[in-house]
Amino acid sequence: MHLETARLTIRPWSHEEADRLLDIQSRLEVVKWLGDGEPVLMKDIDEAHARIDRYEERSATPPLGFWAVEVRETGVVAGSVILLTLPNADDAEVEVGWHLHPDSWGHGFATEAATAVIQHGFDAGLPEVYAITHTTNEPSQAVCRRLGLDDLGVMEKWYEEESRVYRTTPERWANRA
């Protein structure tokens, strides 16, 4: 998959970017928002290479995937954007997500990348897309609001801990303000 936005290229991670992935995934301020339980920091470059291989496997069934978000102006990878089936999903519910290096926060890259992959999912026929945040992750909740996603409130469904859940459908997406 390869998408371009005004400022970004969304594409597969490459092994040449393992150092950058390690830099992102070894930061507590990034990893603390991912998944359940205690954050697990990436330890070394071998783990980064293994993760890139896993991202490729998770991207084998379009429109789903786990992609690098490259800033076209600089060629630097800002982070990742995902469109993946939620864990413990009863009906193959799909979530959009993002995690960026702190040097890429505050530039609108998460919103821009998520907009592109949500549209990509709907163009491929997805019936809905969710965004799941930790209840205290206010920056990601702000991205969800900027995306025009509907706030469904706090739930304990796909993860062990409570999450704030957002959702959109193709119809709501097409008519967002």
C-alpha positions in Angstrom: 0.0 0.0 0.0 1.2 3.5 -0.9 -0.8 6.6 -0.1 0.2 10.2 -0.5 -1.4 13.2 1.3 -0.4 16.9 1.0 2.6 16.3 3.3 3.0 12.6 3.9 3.7 9.3 2.2 2.1 6.3 3.9 3.9 3.1 2.9 5.4 -0.1 4.3 8.3 0.2 6.8 11.7 -0.8 5.4 14.6 -2.5 7.3 16.7 0.6 6.5 14.4 2.4 9.0 14.9 0.0 11.9 17.0 2.6 13.8 14.1 5.1 13.6 11.6 2.5 14.7 13.7 1.6 17.6 14.0 5.2 18.6 10.1 5.5 18.5 9.3 2.2 20.2 11.9 2.6 23.0 10.3 5.8 24.3 8.0 5.5 27.2 6.0 8.6 26.2 5.0 6.8 23.0 4.7 3.2 24.2 2.6 3.9 27.3 -0.4 4.5 25.1 -0.2 1.2 23.2 -2.2 -1.9 24.3 -3.0 -3.0 27.8 -0.9 -3.3 30.9 2.6 -2.1 31.6 4.4 -0.5 28.6 6.9 -2.7 26.8 9.8 -0.8 25.4 11.7 -2.1 22.3 15.1 -3.2 23.5 17.4 -3.4 20.5 17.8 -3.2 16.7 17.1 -6.9 16.3 13.7 -6.4 17.8 13.1 -3.5 15.4 13.9 -5.7 12.4 11.6 -8.4 13.7 8.8 -5.9 14.2 9.2 -4.6 10.6 8.8 -8.2 9.5 5.7 -8.5 11.6 4.3 -5.2 10.2 4.7 -6.7 6.7 2.8 -9.8 7.8 0.0 -7.7 9.4 -0.3 -5.7 6.1 -0.8 -8.8 3.9 -4.6 -8.6 3.8 -5.7 -5.3 2.3 -7.1 -2.9 3.2 -5.5 -3.6 6.6 -2.0 -2.8 7.5 0.7 -1.3 9.7 2.5 1.5 7.8 5.3 4.1 8.1 4.3 7.7 7.9 7.0 9.6 6.1 7.2 13.4 5.9 7.8 14.0 2.3 9.6 17.3 2.8 12.3 15.8 5.0 12.1 12.1 4.2 12.0 11.4 7.9 9.6 8.7 9.2 7.3 10.5 11.7 5.9 7.2 13.0 3.2 4.6 12.2 -0.4 4.5 11.2 -2.5 1.4 11.4 -5.8 0.0 10.1 -6.1 -3.4 11.9 -8.7 -5.8 13.3 -9.2 -5.0 17.0 -7.9 -7.6 19.5 -10.7 -9.9 20.7 -13.0 -8.6 18.0 -16.3 -10.4 17.7 -17.2 -9.0 14.3 -13.8 -8.2 12.8 -14.1 -4.6 13.9 -11.2 -2.5 12.5 -9.4 0.3 14.3 -7.3 3.2 13.0 -4.4 4.1 15.2 -1.2 6.1 15.1 2.0 6.5 17.1 4.5 9.1 16.3 8.0 10.1 17.5 7.7 13.1 19.9 9.7 15.2 17.4 6.7 14.8 15.0 3.9 15.7 17.6 1.9 18.9 17.1 2.2 19.1 13.3 -1.1 17.5 12.4 0.6 14.4 11.0 -1.6 11.9 13.0 -4.8 13.5 11.7 -3.5 13.7 8.1 -2.3 10.1 8.1 -5.5 8.7 9.8 -7.7 10.6 7.4 -5.9 8.9 4.5 -6.1 5.4 5.9 -9.7 5.7 7.0 -10.6 6.8 3.5 -8.5 3.9 2.1 -10.5 1.5 4.3 -13.9 2.8 3.3 -12.8 2.8 -0.4 -12.1 -0.9 0.1 -15.6 -1.6 1.6 -15.1 -1.5 5.4 -18.5 -0.9 7.1 -17.0 1.1 10.0 -13.7 2.2 11.6 -13.1 2.6 15.3 -10.4 4.5 17.2 -9.6 3.3 20.7 -7.7 5.5 23.2 -6.6 5.1 26.7 -9.1 7.1 28.9 -6.3 9.6 29.8 -4.8 10.0 26.3 -6.2 13.5 25.6 -3.9 14.2 22.6 -5.3 11.1 20.7 -8.8 12.0 21.7 -8.3 15.4 20.2 -7.1 13.8 17.0 -10.4 11.7 17.0 -12.4 14.9 17.4 -10.5 16.6 14.6 -11.2 13.5 12.4 -14.9 13.9 13.1 -15.3 10.5 14.7 -18.3 9.9 17.0 -17.4 9.5 20.7 -19.1 6.3 21.9 -17.9 6.9 25.5 -15.8 4.7 27.8 -16.0 0.9 27.2 -14.3 -2.3 28.2 -14.7 -4.4 25.1 -11.5 -5.1 23.1 -8.9 -4.5 25.7 -8.7 -5.5 29.4 -8.7 -1.9 30.6 -11.4 0.7 29.9 -10.9 2.7 26.7 -12.5 5.7 25.2 -14.1 4.5 21.9 -14.7 6.5 18.7 -16.3 5.3 15.5 -17.3 6.4 12.0 -19.1 4.8 9.1 -18.7 5.6 5.4 -21.9 7.7 5.5 -20.8 9.7 8.6 -17.3 10.0 7.2 -18.6 11.4 3.9 -20.7 14.0 5.7 -18.3 15.0 8.5 -17.9 18.7 9.0 
